[in-house]
Amino acid sequence: MFTEKQIKKILKKANILSEKDFDKLSKEAAKQKKNIEDYLIEKKIITQSGLYEEAAKYFNVPFVNLKERTIRKDILLSIPEPIAITHKLIAFDADDKEIKIAALDPGDLEIFEFLKKKTGLRQKIFLTTPDSVKEALKQYHKTLKAEFNSLAKSGSTVSADAEMSGKSGEEGPIDEQGLKKLAEDLPVVRIVNTLLEYAIFEGASDIHIEPEEKKITVRYRIDGILHNVMTLPKNVQSGIVARIKILSNLKVDEHRLPQDGRFKITNEEYKVSFRVSIIPTFDGEKIVMRLLNEKAQILTLEQLGFQPSVMKTIKKNIAKPHGMILVTGPTGSGKTTTLYTILNILNTPEVNISTVEDPIEYRMPRVNQTQINVKINFTFALGLRALLRQDPDIIMVGEIRDQETAEIAVHAAMTGHLLLSTLHTNNAVTTLPRLAQMNIPTFLIASTTNIIIAQRLVRKICPNCIQSFNLDKQVIEELKKQLDIARILKKLEKNKIIFDAKKGLESILFYKGKGCKKCGNTGYKGRIGIYEVMEITNEISELILRNAPINAIEKQNEKDGMISIIEDGFIKAKNGITTIDEIMRVTQE
């Protein structure tokens, strides 16, 4: 980062901005409380790379872009990671006499003097960009994977007595004190720390530590799919289980019963909660940890992947002072994220928002968040009943699981509260009979429900290796057997995604990821939602009151122009966001 005076001189020398224009933009940035460098990039006056290249010319130092460069491990590690993070500098090349260092501040003489003494090499300093340093810093974490072999080897020195008896229902041969001692063993601590850190770095949502007869398999769930990450020797099993139990404040010497706990890892980069579940299996105790990033930014409706017309419907209905907003879908389909996004839009100082959740996944300012605790019989129903005495305007209930919770939720929506919650149903329209099964009268369902959002998560195509293709005849025939393709194409034509539905799937260009380093050769990077949003209009309301069959409500939805989940998926596939394979994977389960 440069000072404002320096940026002014750099841009003036490069003939990019006059002094007068720069001063005008500087005032605008100050008014919006924005950094001048970020503001100039945001206004597309100059790119980040362009600014730093011009700065390199101005300061008469060479410029380097590290974004696509793989750095040799020994060179990278010649600068310790804490120093690299603090001073924003990277060692990227070296020989016997000279080391090349990329930095954001080539004038940081003190740190370069320290590094010169440490490395004993002559230095050549390069200017680079903040994004470049950020990308290069990730390579410190990539070396973690390579470390697992040596960690596993050092872990194998743990006494063979540490091994579990390996049969469900039998206790291991070590007493509580022995297990605690084992959990403090340095190789075990290093294995667990590295395993957790690597999961955070990879963006995993879950860690599975699975005992087998002769080994332990560790798998991470990344973008909804489980991947084998590493295999550890069987004789570190007891130590790893004991270590995680100690972190989660669980009983170390209990091997026969399931246990649940949690712990948190906090540093400057991240704040992650781990929800821990341990269950006895035939080959020992299996551990599953759910990662909840408490520093995760709450997304916007656009970032979640809602179509513009659908966003209008959502915004119109969440602006209503009372009623129910219901989000449905299977476990892990992003329902809670959608609820938090809506809550974030509604979160103003003028309203009192209260939630009852299991667990609290994101912390939100000004929102009164309560977590249920089944052990002491603090259920969703009990929490919701208590919240109604807290003068709320908006209530979020993590999930409607039973009749009691459903009745209180409907009562709250009917008595002037806006209520947000989730249910487990396959699509929007089947939510109506699900509520009826919970003995909610049809007139209450019709009068209190505002909108129902059904959703799934699909993997996004990696932008680094995306390529276009046409579907072959065999795939098209398979799709026609499973889906009403003619109806889908008509909907795409109506929404101006394609020009002529009659030309069929053969004429449409779809996309896929070839597979590259950045996406781990999967062709996918990140996830996005596919949705259907059912608004309870007057017509739908009348059909609910008449106990009309599901297909009659579906026909009315079609008449109202509702985009179904599968149609939304095809729109995103046509627009190069996801693939047809992903749409079929998540909708045809």
N, C-alpha and C positions, 0 to 999 in steps of 0.2 A: 504493500500500500504506500502511495506517495502522498506528500502534503499537497494541499490545494495550490500553493504557490508553484511547486514543482510541476504539477499537471498542466498548469497554465503555460509555463515556459516550454514544456515538451510539445504541447499542441500548437503553440504559436510558432515554434521553430519548424515544425513539420507542415506549416501552412494548412492546418485542419480547421482551426478556429481563430477568429480575431479576438483581441483583448475584450472588445465590446460585447461580442457574442458570448464569450466565456463568462463574463461578469453577469450577464443576463441569466444564463443557465445556472450559475452558482447561486443566485438569489432564489430561483425556482426550487433548486434542490434544498436550500436552507428552509424555505417555506414549508416544504413537504417533509422536513426533518430526515433527509436522505443524504448519504455520503456522495460527494460530487463524482467520484470514480464510478460508483454503481449507477448513478443517475445518467451519466454520459453513455454508459453501456446500454442502460434501459431505453434511452431515447434514440438508440442506434446511431449516435454521433460517431462512435468508434467501437470496435470490438475489443474484448479484453486482450486478445492476442495482439491486435493492432496497436493498442496503447503501450503494451510492454515492449513490443519491437521498436516503437519510436523512442521509448524511454532508454532502451539499450543503446540506440544511436546517440541520444542526448548525453548519456553518462559515459559513452565511449567504452562499453563493455560488450562482449558477444552475447547473443540471445540463443536460448535453446528451448524447444518444446518437448516435454517428457511424456506427453500423453500416450503415444503409441510405443514407447521404448521399454523393453524389458531390461532391468538392471541386474547385473551379476550379484548374487547374494553376498559374497565377501566384500564387494565394493560398497554395496548398500549399507551393510552392517558396520562399516568403518566409522560411520557416524551413528552413535546410539540413538534409538528411536525417540526417547524423551527430548534429546537436543534437537533432532530433526523436526519434531512437532512444535516445540517452543520457539525455535528460531526460523522455522519455515525454510529449511534448506535440505538438499539431497545430494549425496555423492553418487554420480551416475557413470563415471568412467575413470580408469586409473591404469598406470603402468608402474614400472619400478621406481620412476623418478617423480611422476606428477599425478595428482588427483584432481579431477574436474568436479566442481561443486556448483549446483544450480541453486540460486537464492532469490528471495524477494527483496532483500536489502544488501546489495554488494558492499555497502559502507559499514557493515557490522564488524568492525576490525577486531574487537575484543574476542568474539567467538571464533573468528578465523585464525587468530593467533593461538587460541587454545587447541583447535583442531590440528594446526600445524605441528604442535608439540606432540599431540596424540598419535598422529599418523606418520610423522617424520618425513612427509613428502611435500614437494613444492605444490602450490595451489594455483589452479586457474579457475577464476570465478566467472560464472555466467548468470545473466538475468533470466528469470522464467516467469510464468504467470501463476496466480493463486490456484487456478483449476489444475494446472500442471503439477504443482506440489501436492495438491489433494490426491490426485490420481497416483502419483509416485509413492505417497505414504502408505497406500493400500498394499504395496509390495512387501512391506514389513510383515503384514499379516499373512501374505501368501507363503512366506517361509515357514509359517507355523505347521502347515501340512507336512512339509518335509521333516519337521522335528519329531513327528509322531513315531517314526521308526526308532529313533534313538531313545525317545521317552519310553516306548514300549519295552525296549531292551533293558533300560535302567530299571523300569518297573518290574521286570521279570526276576530281579534280585530279591524281591519281597519273598519272605519265607513261604515255602509250599504249604505250611500249616495254615496260611491265611485263606487257603481255598475253601469255598463253601462246600458243604456235603453234597450240594447239587440236586437235592430232591425236595419238591414242594412239601411243606409241612414238617421238614426236619430242620433242627437248628444247626448252625455251623459250629465247628469245634472250638471257637474262640469266645471267651467271656467278654462282658461289656468293656472292661478296662483294656483288654487286648485289642478289641476293635477300635476303640478310641485312639489308642497308640498307633495302630495301623493307619488310621485316617490322617494322622499328622505326619506320616512317612513322606519324605520330600518327593520321591518320584510320583507317588499317588497324588499329592497336592498339585504337582506340575501337570500331570495328565488331566486332572479335573479342570484346573484353571485354563489350560490350553483348549480343552474341549469346549468349554463355555465361551471363551473369547472368540474362537474360530466360528462358532454358531452365530454369534452376534455379527461378526464380520460378513458372513455369508448371507445374512438376512433370513436365517431359518426361523420358522414359527414354532417348531417342536424339535426336541432331541429325544431319540429312542436309544436306550442302552439295553441291549437284548442278550441275555446269557444263552449260550449254546453249550453242547456237550464238551467241546474242547477249546472254545474261544468265546470272546465277547464281540458282538457286532454293534457298531454305533452308526445310526442313520439320522440324517437331518431331513425335515420336511421343508423344502424350499419351493415357493410358488405353488404350494398345494400338492407337490409330488415328493414321495420319500426317496432319498438317494443314499446309497451306501457310502459312508465317508471313511471309515477306518475299521480295522480289526485289531483287537487288543488281546494279549495272552490271558488265558483263563485264570492264572494265579494272581492277577491284580483285581479280580472281581470283588472280593470282600472289602478290599481297601477303598475302591471307588464307591461301592454302595455305602460303606460307613462314612466316607467323606461327605457324600451328598446328604445323608441323613443328619449329620452334624450341622451342615450349612442350613438345613431346613428345620432344625430343632425337632427331629423325630427320634423315636426310641431306636437306639443303635442295635440292641440285642433282640429286637422283635423281627423274626423272619417268617412267621406263619400267617400274619394278618396283613391286609392291605393298609397302607398309611398315606396320608396326604399332608403336604406342607408347602412352604414357600420361603424364598429368600430373595435378596435384591443385590445387584451389582451396580455401583455408582462411580462414575469418574467424570472428567471434563467432557469426554466424547459422547457418553451414553449413560442412560439410567434405565436398567432393564430388570423387571421382576420375573422370577422363575416360579411357576406353579408346578409343584412336584407331586407325581403320583407313583407309588411303589406297590407292586403286586407280586406275590409269590408265584413262580412258575416251576415246571418240572426241573429245569436246570439252574434254578436260583431265582433271585429277585430281579424283575424287570422294572426299569425306571423310564418314565416318560416325563419330560419337562416342557411345559408350554412357556414360550418367551413372550413377554408383554413389554414393548418399548414405551416407557412412560414419557420419553422426550419426543415421541413420534408426532409429527405435525398433523393437525386435523385438516383433511382435504376439503375441497369445494365440490359441489355437485357436478361441475364440469369435469374435475379430475377423477371422480368416481366413474364417469362414463355415461351419464344420462344424456339422452338426445335433447336438443333444444326445446322441442314441443313438450316433452315429458317434464322438463325442468319447470316450465310455466305452470303445469298442472300441480306439481309438488309445491311450488312457492305459493300458489293460490290457496291450497288446502292447509298449509302449515300457518298461514296468516289468519285462519279462523280461530276464534277465541276458545272454542271447545270442540270435543269430538275425539275420535281415535285415529292415529296414524299407525298402521301395522306393517311390519316388515317380515316377510316369510322366506323360508329356504332351508336347506339342510345345514347341519353343523359345518362351520368353516366356510360359509358362503359370503362372509363380510357383512352380516346383518347389523352387528354392533357398530361397525365403522359408519354405516349409513345413518344409524340413529344419532351417533355423535356429531356427524356432519350437519344433520338437521338441527340438533340442539345448539350447535355453534352459531347457526344463522339466527336462532331464536334468543340467544343469550345476550340480553341487554340489561342495563341496570334497572329498567322499569318493571321487570318480572321476577318472580321467585320460582326458580327451577329446583326441583328435588328429584333424586333418583334412588332406586333400590336395585342393586346389581349383584351379579355373581360371575366373575369377580369385577372389581372396578378396573377397567382396562386402560382408560385415559383419565388423567386429572384435568379438570376444567375449572378455571377461575369463576367465582360467583355461583357455582353450582353445588348444592348440598348433596353429596354423594354418600350413600349408605350401602354397606355390603352385608348380604345375608349370611347367616351362620346356622347351618342345619343342626350342628351339634347341640346348640342351645335352643333349638326349635324356633329360630328367627328366620321365618320363611318369607317368600315374596308376598304372600297374602298378609302376613302380620306386618311386614314393613310398609306395604301399600296402605293398609288401614291406619298405621301410625302417621304416615306422610299426609294423609288427608286432614289431620289436625294441625298441620304446620303451615296453614294458609298458602298452599301452592297455587301458582297459575299454570305451570307446566310440570307434568310428572313423566318420568321415564321408568318403566318397569322392564328389567332385563329380559324376562321371558314370561309369557302366560302359559303355565304348565298344567294348571288344574282348574276345576270348576270354581273354587272359592276365589282364586286370583282373577279369573275371568269376570265373575259377578261384580267384584269390587272395582275392577278396571272400567267396566261398562257404566257402573253407577257414578264413578268419578267423571267420566266423559259426559255423562248426561247432566251432571250438576255444575257445569261451567268450567271444567278443567280440560286442557289439551293434554291428551295422554298418548305417549309413544311406547310401543312395545314390539316384541317379536313372537312368532309362532313357528312351529315346524310343520309346514305344509309344502306340497310340491309346486303349486302355482298360486296365483292370486285368487282365482275363483273358488278353489277348494278350501279356502280359509273360512268361507261362509258356512258350509256344513260342519266344519271343525268347531266353530263357535256354537252352532246349534247342538252338537254332541255334548257340549259343556252346559247344556240346559239354559242357554241364553235365548230368551224369546225373540222371534224373528223381528217384531216391531222395534225392539231395542237395538238389534244388529243394524237394521235399516236406518234408524234415526241417529245412532252415535258414530258409525264408521264414516270417516272422511275419505281416506284412500288406503289401498292395500298395495304394497310394493313387494313383488316376488323377485328373487335374484339368485344368480350363480356367479362364481369367479372363474374367469378364463385367463390363461397365460397369454401375455402380449408377445408378438413377434419381436425378436431382437433387432433393433434398428441398424445394428452394425453389419448384419449379414442377410438382410431381407432381400427376397427375390420374387418375381412374379411368375405365374404359370397358369395354364388352363386345365380344368379338370378333365381327366380322360373318361371315355364312354362308360367303362365299367363302374367307376366311382359314381358317376351321374345316375346310373341305373340303380345302384345300391341306395343312394339318397332318395330316389323316387319311391323305393319300396318302404322307406321309413318315414318320409315326410310328405306333406302336401306342397310340393315344389311350386306348382302353378299359383297357389294362394300366396306363398312367400314372395314370389317374383312380382306379383301384382302389388303387394304391399311396398316392395322396394321401388317399384315404378311410381306409385302414389306419393312416396316420400322423396321422389326425385334422386334416388340413389343410382338407378339405372334408367335408360331412356325407353327401352322397349322390352316388356316382359315376354312377348311372343318369341323372341330370339332364343330364349332358354338359357340354361346354365352354361352351355357350350361357349357362348359368346362373352361370358364374364371373365375378367382377369382377376384371379385371386392371388394370395401371397403366402409365403412361408419363410422360415429362417433356415439358411443353409447349415448353420452351426459354426461357431467361431470361439476363440479364446474367451471373449467377453461374456459369452452366455454358457460357458462350459460345454460347448458343442451340442447344446439342446435345441438351439434355434429360437429359444424363448428367454425373455428377460422381464420380470415384473408381472403383475396381474391387474386386471380391470374387470369391472362388473358388467354383466348383461342382465337386463331388467324387463319386467312388465309392470306397468303402473295402472291399476284399476281404480278409477274414480267412481265413488258411489253417487251417481247422478240421480235425478228424480226418476228416470226410467228404470235404472237398476234397483233403486229403492222399492219401487212398486213391485218389481219381479220378486224381490226378497220377501216382501209382505205377503205375496200370493203363494209363497213356497214353490216358486217356479223351478223346474229342473235345471241342472247345471248347464246343459246345452243351450237353453233359452237365454241364460245370462251371457254365455259365450257369444251367442249371435248378436246380442245387444252391444257387447264390448267391440265386436267387429264393426258394427254399424257406427259406433262412437269413434272408430279409428284407433283403437288401442293397439299398440305394437306389442306382440307377444315376445317372450324370452327368446324363442328360436329366431324370430324375425329380427330382433335387436342384434342377435349373434351374427346373422347373415349380413346385416348392415355393417357391423364392425369388421367382418371378414372381407367384405367388398372394399372397405376403406383401408385395408392393410394393417389393421390393429391386431387381429388375431387370425387363427386358421379355422377352416371348416372342421378339421380333426378335433380341435379343442371344443368347438361348439357341440359336436356330437358326443364327445367324452362326458361333458358335464350335464347335458340335457337328456341323454338317452340311457342314463344309469338305471 
